[in-house]
């Protein structure tokens, strides 16, 4: 089901579909995506269907972005790609059935863990080498967390931006009920959200890798506001090296122009630097005190 706008665990599902256009540009495969630090747009076969991706910049670790519910990642992150590439290499992609990527063949019981496995196939097929800093928005947090769980040795850091949380699923069904039109759909495919939820229950310990959880200041859903505050704070506890920050003057799409992308950029840069140096993240105040941000 595609929930109504007030239901925010898979934040802004419909808005993402209505406001984000399909990825444009040349989607031909690159012979060697590592050969140049400039923009590279390509496609990778992940099992009979292809995912589209784009990389910019150079350096290690590589930032791998994840978009929100039913959104093409190359479009979602297009406005920040150059800024992120100033720090290190960054790659965005479209999940199957979104943007320029192919739809996946008929599948039953699709979970976010399956999508994480597709991401792994893309990274391997494109020759995008670890370590990775995963930067995820909204529903994309499910995919990135399950990728990190399966590939902890390859995951150097995580930034979660208004990420969905498994505890929201039951609560929102209690508040709003199930939509009779169907089930949770991403990229045209039904998601087994209960199996995804159970997988996320086991994806709660990322050791001491640097992790920043970003919460927006604005939240229009009165019924679920307290739950949202709790779940966003909980995400910062998934690592012993976690920081929680509130992006002021911002709604759900924190990374967009007119919201508070500066907080996102500062978080990503801090996680990259921590991954490179092996030093813990500075305090929230030290990282974000000069920005429009609040440390809970």
C-alpha positions in Angstrom: 0.0 0.0 0.0 1.1 3.6 -0.6 0.2 5.3 2.7 -1.2 8.8 2.9 1.2 11.7 3.3 0.7 11.9 7.2 2.2 8.4 7.5 5.9 9.2 7.7 7.8 6.0 8.4 8.4 5.6 4.7 8.4 9.4 4.5 6.9 11.3 1.7 6.3 8.3 -0.6 3.8 10.1 -2.9 5.6 13.4 -2.8 8.8 11.7 -3.9 7.0 10.2 -6.9 5.3 13.4 -7.9 8.1 15.8 -7.5 11.2 13.8 -8.7 11.5 13.3 -12.4 13.2 10.3 -14.0 17.0 10.3 -14.3 18.2 12.0 -17.6 21.4 11.9 -19.5 23.4 9.2 -21.2 23.0 5.9 -19.5 25.5 3.9 -21.6 27.9 1.7 -19.8 31.4 2.9 -19.0 34.3 0.6 -19.9 36.1 1.5 -16.7 34.2 3.5 -14.1 37.3 3.9 -12.0 39.4 5.3 -14.9 38.5 9.0 -14.3 37.4 11.1 -11.4 34.9 13.0 -13.5 31.2 12.1 -13.8 30.6 8.6 -15.0 27.1 7.3 -15.9 26.6 3.6 -16.5 24.5 0.5 -16.1 25.2 -2.8 -14.5 23.4 -6.1 -14.9 22.4 -7.5 -11.5 20.7 -10.7 -12.6 19.0 -10.2 -15.9 18.0 -6.6 -15.3 20.2 -3.4 -15.1 20.6 -0.7 -12.5 21.6 2.8 -13.6 24.3 4.7 -11.6 26.4 7.8 -11.6 29.7 8.5 -9.9 31.6 11.7 -9.5 34.8 12.8 -7.8 37.7 10.6 -6.5 39.0 9.3 -3.2 38.3 6.8 -0.6 36.0 5.9 1.1 33.3 6.1 -1.6 30.0 7.7 -0.6 27.1 5.5 -1.7 23.8 7.3 -1.6 20.3 5.8 -1.1 17.1 7.5 -2.0 13.7 7.5 -0.3 10.6 5.5 -1.1 10.1 4.9 -4.8 12.5 7.6 -5.7 15.3 7.5 -8.3 18.5 8.1 -6.5 20.4 9.8 -9.3 17.7 12.5 -9.3 17.3 12.7 -5.5 21.0 13.4 -5.0 21.7 15.4 -8.2 21.8 18.7 -6.3 24.4 17.5 -3.8 26.6 15.3 -6.0 29.2 18.0 -6.8 29.4 19.1 -3.2 29.8 15.5 -2.0 32.4 14.9 -4.7 34.5 17.7 -3.2 35.1 15.4 -0.2 35.6 12.0 -1.9 34.1 9.9 -4.6 30.3 9.6 -4.6 28.0 7.3 -6.4 24.2 7.4 -6.7 22.0 4.8 -8.3 18.3 4.1 -9.1 16.8 1.1 -7.4 15.1 -1.4 -9.8 11.9 0.0 -11.3 12.8 3.6 -10.5 14.4 6.3 -12.7 16.6 4.9 -15.5 16.9 1.4 -14.0 15.1 -1.6 -15.4 12.1 -3.1 -13.5 13.1 -6.4 -11.8 11.5 -9.6 -13.0 8.4 -10.8 -11.1 9.4 -11.5 -7.6 7.5 -12.6 -4.4 8.5 -11.7 -0.9 10.8 -8.8 -1.9 12.5 -7.3 1.1 14.8 -4.4 1.7 17.6 -7.0 2.2 17.0 -8.1 -1.4 17.5 -4.5 -2.5 20.7 -4.3 -0.5 21.9 -7.4 -2.3 21.1 -5.7 -5.6 23.2 -2.7 -4.5 26.0 -5.1 -3.7 25.7 -6.6 -7.3 25.8 -3.0 -8.7 28.9 -2.1 -6.7 30.7 -5.3 -7.7 29.7 -5.1 -11.3 30.7 -1.4 -11.7 34.0 -2.0 -9.9 33.2 0.4 -7.2 35.5 -0.7 -4.5 35.0 -0.5 -0.7 35.2 0.9 1.9 31.8 2.7 1.6 30.1 5.5 3.5 26.4 4.9 3.2 24.2 8.1 3.0 20.5 7.3 3.1 17.3 9.2 3.1 13.9 8.1 4.4 13.1 4.5 3.3 16.6 4.2 1.9 17.7 3.8 5.5 16.3 0.3 5.5 18.3 -0.7 2.5 21.5 0.9 3.7 21.2 -0.6 7.2 20.7 -4.1 5.8 23.6 -3.6 3.4 25.8 -2.5 6.3 24.7 -5.5 8.3 25.6 -7.9 5.5 28.9 -6.1 4.6 30.2 -4.6 7.9 33.8 -5.1 6.9 33.2 -3.0 3.8 31.1 -0.3 5.5 33.2 2.6 6.8 30.4 4.9 8.0 26.7 5.7 7.8 24.6 8.9 7.6 20.9 8.4 8.1 18.7 11.4 7.0 15.1 11.2 8.4 15.5 7.5 8.1 12.5 5.1 8.4 12.6 2.9 11.5 11.2 -0.6 12.0 9.2 0.5 15.1 7.2 2.9 13.0 5.5 0.2 11.0 3.2 -1.3 13.7 2.5 2.1 15.2 1.4 3.7 12.0 -0.8 0.7 11.1 -2.4 1.2 14.5 -2.9 5.0 13.9 -4.1 4.9 10.4 -4.9 1.3 9.5 -3.9 -0.6 6.3 -4.7 0.9 2.9 -7.1 -1.5 1.2 -5.5 -0.8 -2.2 -2.6 -3.1 -1.7 0.8 -3.3 0.0 4.0 -1.5 0.4 5.4 -0.9 -3.1 8.9 0.3 -4.2 9.9 0.5 -7.8 6.6 -1.2 -8.8 7.2 -4.3 -6.6 5.4 -5.3 -3.5 7.6 -5.3 -0.4 7.3 -7.8 2.4 7.5 -5.2 5.0 7.1 -7.6 7.9 10.1 -9.7 6.8 12.0 -6.4 6.3 11.1 -5.4 9.9 12.4 -8.6 11.3 15.6 -8.3 9.4 16.1 -4.8 10.8 15.7 -6.2 14.3 19.0 -8.0 13.7 20.7 -5.0 12.2 21.2 -2.9 15.3 24.9 -3.2 16.1 27.4 -1.5 13.8 30.3 -1.5 16.3 32.1 1.8 16.5 31.9 2.9 12.9 31.0 6.7 12.5 27.3 7.2 12.2 25.2 10.4 12.1 21.4 10.4 12.4 19.8 13.6 11.1 16.3 14.6 12.1 14.3 17.4 10.6 12.9 20.1 12.8 9.4 20.2 11.2 7.0 17.3 11.5 3.4 17.8 10.7 2.0 14.5 12.1 0.8 15.3 15.6 -0.2 11.7 16.4 3.2 10.2 15.6 5.5 13.1 16.6 6.7 11.5 19.8 7.4 8.2 18.2 9.3 9.9 15.4 11.5 11.7 17.9 12.2 8.5 19.7 13.0 6.5 16.6 15.3 9.1 15.2 17.2 9.2 18.5 17.4 5.5 18.5 19.1 5.4 15.1 22.1 7.3 16.6 22.6 4.4 19.1 23.2 1.8 16.4 26.9 2.6 16.7 29.0 3.4 19.7 30.4 6.2 17.6 27.0 7.8 16.8 25.8 11.4 16.8 22.2 12.7 16.7 21.4 16.2 15.3 18.3 18.1 14.4 18.4 20.1 11.2 16.6 23.4 12.0 14.2 25.1 9.6 13.9 21.9 7.6 11.2 19.4 6.7 11.7 15.8 5.6 13.8 16.5 2.5 16.7 17.9 4.5 19.2 17.6 1.7 17.2 19.7 -0.8 17.9 23.4 -1.6 15.7 25.6 0.6 15.8 23.0 3.4 19.1 22.4 5.3 21.6 20.6 3.0 24.5 22.2 5.0 23.8 19.9 7.9 23.9 16.9 5.5 27.2 17.9 4.0 28.8 18.5 7.4 27.6 15.1 8.6 28.9 13.3 5.5 32.3 15.1 5.6 32.7 14.3 9.3 31.9 10.6 8.8 34.3 10.4 5.9 37.1 12.1 7.9 36.4 9.8 10.9 36.5 6.8 8.6 39.8 7.9 7.1 41.5 8.8 10.4 40.1 6.1 12.6 39.3 8.8 15.2 35.9 9.0 16.8 33.4 11.6 15.6 33.6 14.9 17.4 30.6 15.9 19.5 27.4 17.1 18.0 28.2 20.6 19.2 31.6 20.6 17.6 30.3 19.3 14.3 27.2 21.4 13.9 27.5 24.3 16.3 28.2 26.8 13.4 25.1 25.7 11.5 21.4 25.9 11.8 21.3 22.8 13.9 20.3 21.6 17.4 21.9 18.9 19.5 19.2 17.0 21.4 
